[in-house]
Amino acid sequence: MKGITILAALMVLLQVRAQDERVRPYMAEVNKQFGLDEAFRIEMDYIREDIMRETRGEGEGIIWMKGLKYKIEVDEYIIYYDGEKQYSQNTDTEEVYVSAPDPGEPGYLQAVPLKVIKSYEQDFRYQYMGERPFNGKNHVEIKLSPKDITGPYSMLKLYVHPQSMKLAGFVLKHKEGINYTMILSRVEGGQDLDDSTFRFDPEAYPNTEIIELLE
């Protein structure tokens, strides 16, 4: 009986390993899709679900991205990252918080999202989950679990088109019971973006209070 149990366990391990290997061609194509030497403009739809409070919100947003730098506009929020500093702006309250996130920390999923694609093998346990429904169509689901469990996020699911192998969107699960779903509705490469795009411009928002969180 013990031999049968051990054999069954080994078979499960081999299946998981085989599934993991199936992740590689999809992640390789997604990696190519977002090259560090190209600038992008990405339109997206988002859904925010708070499981504990049973609330749900949705809307649209835009991401400008070049390398690891980005600018994100979602509703009244604008987040800039110039490679060193992050500027989190609320246009309603007219405040912007300036911080210097460490991409090496577990919370970098929020600070430098593209780093997930570029270093998934190093930082995540990954598993091929097969084709699952996402935004009304079947996509290949890839499950990424952070190796460092001290961060704020418990899981990231990427959804890739099974034929083109392009990233269609993702679901990010926060440990506090909040799920973020991002659906990429339009991806345009070859953009001409100056580095100033990724920094907060105080002259453009003269009434905004700048709050430094830098140590």
N, C-alpha and C positions, 0 to 999 in steps of 0.2 A: 504494500500500500504506500509506504514511504517512497519507494522508487517511482511509482506512478505520479505521486505529488511533485517530486523533484523534476521529473520529465516534463510535466505540465508547466511548471514554473519556467523551465528552460525554453520551452516552446513560446511562451508569452514574451520572454526577453528577446528571443530571436525575431518575433513578429514586430515588436516595438523598434528594434534596431533596423529592420527592413523598412519600416514606415519612416524612420528618421532619414534614411538615405534618400527616400523619395522626395524629401523636402528640398534637397539641394538644387535640382534643375529649376524649380520655381523661384527660389530665392535668388539664384544666379540671374534670372531674367528680370526680376524686380530690381535687383542691383543695377543692371544695365539701364533699366527704365529711368532711374534717377541718378544720373552720373554727376559726380562732384564738380565737373568742369562745365556744367550747363546750368542755366538759370530757368526757372519754371514759374508759371502762374497756374494755380490749381483752384478750381471751384469745387465746393463740397456742400453736402447737406449733412447736418448733424442731429443726433438724438441723444438727449441726456436723461437717463432713468435713475431715479433714486429709489432703490428697492426697499429701504427701510421706511421711508416716508410715503412711498407709493405715489410719487410725483413723476411727471414726464414733461420734458420741453424739447422743442425742435426748432430748427432754423437753418440759415445758410451762412456760409463763410467763404473767405478767399485766403489763400496762402501764396505768398511770393517766396521763392526759395532759391538760394545759390550756394552750393556746397553745404556746409552745416549752418549757414546763416538763413534767417527767415523773418518774415513779417506775417502775422495772422490777424485778420479782422473778423470778429464774430460779434454781431449785435453791437453793444456799446463798448466792447473790449477790443483793444489793439495790443498785440504782444510782439515786441521786436527782440531779435537776438543777433548781435553783430559778431559773434564768435567769442566774445569775452563777457559782455554785459547783457542782461535781459531787462527790458523796459516793459512793465505791465501797466497799461494805460486804461483808465475808465473815463470815457468821454462824458458820461453823465455827471459823475462826481468831480470831474476835472482834477484828477490825481494821477500820478504815474509813479510807480515804485521801481526803483533801480536796484538790481541785485547782480551778483556774479556767480551763477550756478557752476558747480563742478561737474563736468561730463563724466567723471569717474565715480560719482556717487550713484546709489541705486535709484534715485529719483530722476535720473537724466532722461527717462522716457518722456517727461514733460519738457525738460530743458532743451534737449537736442534730439528730436524725434527721429531724424534720418540716421542717427548712429545705430538705431536698432537694426536697420537693414544692412548696414555696413559691417556690423560686428556681432551678428546674431549667434554665430557658432561659439564665440568666446563668452558671451554673457547670458545665454539662455539654454534651457533644455527645450528641444523642439521636437514636434511630432506631426506627422502627416495624418490628417483626420478624414481624408476622402472628400467627396463632393457633398456640400451642404447648402441649403437655401440661404441666400443673402440678397436683400433688396429685390426679391421676387424672382431670382434666377439662381441656378446651381453654380456654385463656385468652389474651387479647391480651398479647403480650410486648413490653415497651418497654425498650430497652437504653440505659443512661445511662453515658457514659464521662467521668470528670472531665477538665476542661480543664487543670487544674493536676495534672501527673503526679507531683509530688513527695510526694503523700500516700500513706498506707499501703494504699489500696484501688485496685484496677484497674478494677472494673466493678460496676455495680448493675443488676439486672434486675427490673423491676416486672411483676407479673402482674395484669391487670385483667379482671373479668368482661365478656365481649363484649356482653351485653345491658344489664345494670344499670350498667356502667362503674364498679363499686365495686372498690377494691383488695382482692385476695384474698391477696396475700403478695408476698415478694420474695426474691431471692438476692443476697447480697453477697459479692464475691470479694476476698479479701485477697491482697496480693502475695507473702506467704509460703506460698501454696498452701493456704489455709484457706477453705472456702466455708461461709457461714452461710445457711441457708434458714429463713425465717420464714413460717408459715402462719397467717393470721388466722382463728381459728375462731369468734369472736364479737366484735362491735363494738357497744358500747352508749353512745350519746351522752346528753346532758342530765344528766350526773352533777353532784352537788354536792360539789366538792372544794375544801377550804381550802388556802391557799398553804403551810401547814405540812406538808401531805402530801408536798411535794417537797423537804423538808429532813430530814437525819438528826437524830433526837431522842436525845441522849445519856442522858436520863432513862429512856427505854424500854430502853436497852441499857447499863446502868451498868458492866458489866465489859469493854466494848469499848474498845480503845486507838485514840485518834484520832491519825492521822499526817498532818501538814500538808505538802503539796507546793507550797504557795503561795510565790512569790518575794517 
